[in-house]
Amino acid sequence: MAMKINADECTACGDCAAECPNSAIMNKGAFFKINPDKCNECEGISEFQKCVDVCTAGCIVPA
């Protein structure tokens, strides 16, 4: 499974993209998007999803 970003709530701060160890998060202008083919929810890297930990808007959820 992968994570996804609710575009309506994303503030486009970029904190999540900088934190992603798989480079799965890309800038789409007014918001960021997670590539589900690259996202593995930080399995084997962290107990929690790093993007969720740094997202102040709380807009990153399971897909």
NORUR-V336951 format. One record per residue. N is the residue number from 1. RES is the residue in three letters. PHI is phi in whole degrees, 0 to 359 (NA if undefined). BURIAL is b if it has 24 or more other ideal C-beta (glycine too) atoms within 12 Angstrom, else e. Layout:
n: {N | N}
res: {RES | RES}
phi: {PHI | PHI}
burial: {BURIAL | BURIAL}
This chain:
n: {1 | 2 | 3 | 4 | 5 | 6 | 7 | 8 | 9 | 10 | 11 | 12 | 13 | 14 | 15 | 16 | 17 | 18 | 19 | 20 | 21 | 22 | 23 | 24 | 25 | 26 | 27 | 28 | 29 | 30 | 31 | 32 | 33 | 34 | 35 | 36 | 37 | 38 | 39 | 40 | 41 | 42 | 43 | 44 | 45 | 46 | 47 | 48 | 49 | 50 | 51 | 52 | 53 | 54 | 55 | 56 | 57 | 58 | 59 | 60 | 61 | 62 | 63}
res: {MET | ALA | MET | LYS | ILE | ASN | ALA | ASP | GLU | CYS | THR | ALA | CYS | GLY | ASP | CYS | ALA | ALA | GLU | CYS | PRO | ASN | SER | ALA | ILE | MET | ASN | LYS | GLY | ALA | PHE | PHE | LYS | ILE | ASN | PRO | ASP | LYS | CYS | ASN | GLU | CYS | GLU | GLY | ILE | SER | GLU | PHE | GLN | LYS | CYS | VAL | ASP | VAL | CYS | THR | ALA | GLY | CYS | ILE | VAL | PRO | ALA}
phi: {NA | 231 | 267 | 220 | 251 | 285 | 300 | 292 | 254 | 291 | 265 | 59 | 287 | 88 | 300 | 295 | 297 | 294 | 271 | 290 | 285 | 254 | 51 | 269 | 251 | 233 | 281 | 244 | 91 | 278 | 203 | 249 | 225 | 257 | 281 | 294 | 285 | 259 | 281 | 238 | 57 | 62 | 300 | 80 | 247 | 211 | 292 | 239 | 291 | 297 | 296 | 295 | 299 | 261 | 282 | 284 | 277 | 67 | 259 | 259 | 224 | 298 | 285}
burial: {e | b | b | b | b | e | e | e | e | b | e | b | e | e | b | b | b | e | b | b | e | b | e | b | b | e | e | e | e | e | b | b | b | b | e | e | e | e | b | b | b | b | e | e | e | e | e | e | b | b | b | b | e | b | b | e | e | e | b | b | e | e | e}
